[in-house]
Amino acid sequence: MKTMILTVLLLIVANIFMTFAWYGHLKLQSTGISTNWPLYGVILLSWGIALIEYSLQVPANRIGFDGNGGPFSLIQLKVMQEVITLVIFMVFTLVMFKDTHFTRNHIISFILLVGAVYFAFKK
């Protein structure tokens, strides 16, 4: 149980950093902070943030993988990680990009991904 919780927590924190690496620069640009930055500067910033994400994601997968004594199959880890990514992205978007709105289609696609987790974990 402890390994399961640790894996999920590491995946959540890793995905927070990855969401900032992928989309945080857009917020910096919209606020005028990085408007004049060259593309390589934005890439280096994102890589720095992504390094933190990798430092959490890789251990999460090693700890959680059933081939290493963890509770999750490789497929379960991947599907779970994708849904965590989507949840983090939705929260990030609602907080950082208040002018973005989720439509019914977005919600349906989210429900279908949650269904994917259900089926990935179903025996």
Residue frames as qw, qx, qy, qz and C-alpha x, y, z in Angstrom:
[[0.000, 0.886, 0.464, 0.000, 0.00, 0.00, 0.00],
 [0.323, -0.780, 0.102, 0.526, 2.86, 2.36, 0.87],
 [0.393, -0.129, 0.604, 0.681, 4.52, 1.73, -2.52],
 [0.203, 0.629, 0.678, 0.321, 1.22, 2.39, -4.28],
 [0.128, -0.937, -0.266, 0.189, 0.72, 5.73, -2.53],
 [0.396, -0.607, 0.315, 0.613, 4.33, 6.78, -3.07],
 [0.395, 0.166, 0.675, 0.601, 4.10, 5.95, -6.77],
 [0.104, 0.791, 0.559, 0.225, 0.91, 7.97, -7.22],
 [0.257, -0.900, -0.086, 0.342, 2.26, 10.95, -5.24],
 [0.430, -0.389, 0.462, 0.671, 5.49, 10.98, -7.27],
 [0.314, 0.401, 0.685, 0.521, 3.48, 10.82, -10.49],
 [0.026, -0.904, -0.427, 0.012, 1.29, 13.73, -9.38],
 [0.306, -0.816, 0.129, 0.473, 4.21, 15.97, -8.42],
 [0.459, -0.122, 0.603, 0.640, 6.14, 14.98, -11.56],
 [0.254, 0.585, 0.655, 0.406, 3.16, 15.90, -13.73],
 [0.118, -0.934, -0.219, 0.255, 2.80, 19.27, -12.03],
 [0.338, -0.610, 0.384, 0.605, 6.37, 20.07, -13.05],
 [0.387, 0.130, 0.724, 0.556, 5.86, 18.70, -16.56],
 [0.169, 0.813, 0.549, 0.098, 2.73, 20.78, -17.08],
 [0.161, -0.910, 0.045, 0.380, 4.68, 23.89, -16.10],
 [0.421, -0.340, 0.591, 0.598, 7.51, 22.84, -18.43],
 [0.327, 0.362, 0.750, 0.447, 5.12, 22.34, -21.35],
 [0.022, 0.764, 0.532, 0.364, 2.67, 25.19, -20.82],
 [0.410, -0.723, -0.251, 0.496, 4.07, 27.54, -18.17],
 [0.354, -0.162, 0.290, 0.874, 6.07, 29.49, -20.74],
 [0.019, 0.555, 0.600, 0.576, 2.79, 30.41, -22.46],
 [0.354, -0.843, -0.394, 0.096, 1.63, 32.09, -19.26],
 [0.488, -0.491, 0.076, 0.718, 4.98, 33.86, -18.93],
 [0.258, 0.180, 0.496, 0.809, 4.57, 35.10, -22.49],
 [0.126, -0.708, -0.580, -0.383, 0.99, 36.27, -21.97],
 [0.425, -0.825, -0.251, 0.276, 2.04, 38.26, -18.90],
 [0.299, 0.930, -0.156, 0.146, 4.88, 39.89, -20.84],
 [0.624, -0.660, 0.395, 0.137, 7.67, 38.27, -18.80],
 [0.602, -0.205, 0.648, 0.419, 9.16, 36.21, -21.62],
 [0.569, 0.756, 0.235, -0.224, 7.78, 38.06, -24.64],
 [0.344, 0.858, -0.368, -0.098, 11.24, 39.02, -25.91],
 [0.603, -0.435, 0.663, 0.086, 13.01, 35.80, -24.96],
 [0.390, 0.411, -0.701, -0.433, 14.56, 33.86, -27.81],
 [0.892, -0.060, -0.269, -0.357, 13.06, 30.44, -28.41],
 [0.677, 0.187, -0.637, 0.317, 16.20, 28.69, -27.11],
 [0.063, -0.309, 0.538, -0.782, 15.80, 30.55, -23.79],
 [0.738, -0.143, 0.096, -0.652, 12.26, 29.28, -23.40],
 [0.879, 0.129, -0.452, -0.078, 13.41, 25.77, -24.35],
 [0.413, 0.294, -0.672, 0.541, 16.22, 25.85, -21.77],
 [0.384, -0.259, 0.413, -0.784, 13.79, 27.02, -19.08],
 [0.872, -0.025, -0.097, -0.479, 11.39, 24.21, -19.99],
 [0.759, 0.239, -0.585, 0.158, 14.21, 21.65, -20.00],
 [0.090, 0.341, -0.645, 0.678, 15.28, 22.78, -16.53],
 [0.628, -0.151, 0.296, -0.704, 11.76, 22.29, -15.23],
 [0.899, 0.147, -0.296, -0.286, 11.45, 18.97, -17.07],
 [0.437, 0.368, -0.746, 0.342, 14.65, 17.75, -15.39],
 [0.323, -0.202, 0.620, -0.685, 12.84, 17.99, -12.05],
 [0.826, 0.102, 0.011, -0.554, 9.90, 16.10, -13.58],
 [0.767, 0.312, -0.561, -0.023, 12.18, 13.31, -14.81],
 [0.144, 0.362, -0.755, 0.528, 13.80, 13.13, -11.38],
 [0.514, -0.044, 0.544, -0.661, 10.38, 12.22, -9.99],
 [0.811, 0.282, -0.136, -0.495, 8.78, 10.34, -12.90],
 [0.577, 0.385, -0.720, 0.015, 11.58, 7.80, -13.33],
 [0.024, -0.185, 0.849, -0.494, 11.62, 6.78, -9.65],
 [0.643, 0.094, 0.308, -0.694, 7.81, 6.61, -9.65],
 [0.814, 0.320, -0.338, -0.347, 7.87, 4.16, -12.52],
 [0.419, 0.352, -0.809, 0.217, 10.71, 2.09, -11.03],
 [0.222, -0.125, 0.727, -0.638, 9.04, 1.92, -7.61],
 [0.659, 0.182, 0.267, -0.679, 5.56, 1.25, -8.98],
 [0.613, 0.368, -0.583, -0.386, 6.44, -1.29, -11.70],
 [0.919, -0.241, 0.174, -0.261, 5.44, -4.85, -10.80],
 [0.854, 0.367, -0.279, 0.240, 8.64, -6.12, -12.46],
 [0.269, 0.479, -0.511, 0.661, 10.51, -4.35, -9.64],
 [0.272, -0.246, -0.815, 0.449, 8.16, -5.53, -6.90],
 [0.209, 0.070, 0.145, -0.965, 5.69, -2.65, -7.24],
 [0.441, 0.326, 0.722, -0.422, 1.92, -2.95, -7.46],
 [0.528, 0.673, 0.089, -0.510, 1.35, -1.76, -11.07],
 [0.763, 0.265, 0.462, 0.366, 1.82, -3.29, -14.49],
 [0.322, -0.121, 0.305, 0.888, 3.55, -1.21, -17.14],
 [0.051, -0.492, -0.607, -0.622, 0.23, -0.55, -18.86],
 [0.375, -0.776, -0.498, 0.096, -1.43, 0.48, -15.59],
 [0.435, -0.484, -0.033, 0.758, 1.41, 2.92, -14.88],
 [0.190, 0.082, 0.441, 0.873, 1.05, 4.52, -18.30],
 [0.187, -0.618, -0.622, -0.443, -2.73, 4.84, -18.26],
 [0.450, -0.731, -0.398, 0.324, -2.68, 6.18, -14.70],
 [0.403, -0.323, 0.101, 0.850, 0.03, 8.69, -15.64],
 [0.080, 0.316, 0.524, 0.787, -2.01, 9.95, -18.60],
 [0.315, -0.743, -0.548, -0.220, -5.09, 10.56, -16.48],
 [0.495, -0.626, -0.202, 0.568, -3.00, 12.29, -13.80],
 [0.321, -0.042, 0.301, 0.897, -1.54, 14.46, -16.56],
 [0.087, -0.539, -0.575, -0.610, -5.02, 15.36, -17.77],
 [0.429, -0.771, -0.459, 0.106, -6.27, 16.24, -14.28],
 [0.476, -0.474, -0.013, 0.741, -3.20, 18.39, -13.58],
 [0.216, 0.170, 0.444, 0.853, -3.57, 20.05, -16.98],
 [0.190, -0.696, -0.582, -0.375, -7.24, 20.85, -16.34],
 [0.465, -0.762, -0.291, 0.344, -6.49, 22.41, -12.95],
 [0.452, -0.260, 0.199, 0.830, -3.51, 24.31, -14.38],
 [0.118, 0.376, 0.539, 0.745, -5.63, 25.62, -17.25],
 [0.287, -0.782, -0.524, -0.176, -8.49, 26.72, -15.01],
 [0.502, -0.714, -0.147, 0.465, -6.11, 28.53, -12.64],
 [0.422, -0.362, 0.297, 0.776, -3.57, 30.00, -15.08],
 [0.006, -0.064, -0.567, -0.821, -5.66, 30.54, -18.23],
 [0.258, 0.361, 0.647, -0.620, -8.99, 31.74, -16.91],
 [0.467, 0.449, -0.159, -0.745, -10.21, 32.63, -20.41],
 [0.310, 0.162, -0.888, -0.299, -10.04, 28.96, -21.46],
 [0.687, -0.077, 0.336, -0.640, -13.27, 27.03, -21.00],
 [0.154, -0.082, 0.979, 0.109, -13.86, 23.31, -21.10],
 [0.587, 0.059, -0.284, -0.755, -16.76, 22.22, -23.28],
 [0.885, -0.074, 0.264, -0.375, -18.98, 19.18, -23.07],
 [0.858, 0.420, -0.292, 0.041, -16.71, 17.39, -25.54],
 [0.208, 0.591, -0.644, 0.439, -13.71, 17.99, -23.27],
 [0.556, -0.328, 0.546, -0.535, -15.58, 16.57, -20.29],
 [0.953, 0.157, 0.044, -0.255, -16.72, 13.53, -22.28],
 [0.681, 0.516, -0.478, 0.203, -13.15, 12.86, -23.41],
 [0.111, -0.528, 0.658, -0.525, -12.02, 13.11, -19.78],
 [0.791, -0.144, 0.372, -0.463, -14.68, 10.61, -18.69],
 [0.918, 0.340, -0.186, -0.080, -13.57, 8.22, -21.42],
 [0.402, 0.565, -0.619, 0.369, -9.97, 8.43, -20.19],
 [0.438, -0.379, 0.607, -0.544, -11.10, 7.70, -16.65],
 [0.934, 0.110, 0.112, -0.322, -12.92, 4.71, -18.15],
 [0.693, 0.520, -0.482, 0.129, -9.59, 3.66, -19.67],
 [0.053, -0.496, 0.718, -0.486, -8.09, 3.57, -16.19],
 [0.767, -0.123, 0.384, -0.499, -10.99, 1.45, -14.99],
 [0.941, 0.298, -0.079, -0.140, -10.46, -1.07, -17.79],
 [0.451, 0.611, -0.591, 0.274, -6.66, -1.03, -17.40],
 [0.186, -0.399, 0.726, -0.527, -7.04, -2.02, -13.74],
 [0.851, -0.028, 0.135, -0.507, -9.92, -4.49, -14.24],
 [0.292, -0.351, 0.887, 0.072, -8.86, -8.10, -13.89]]
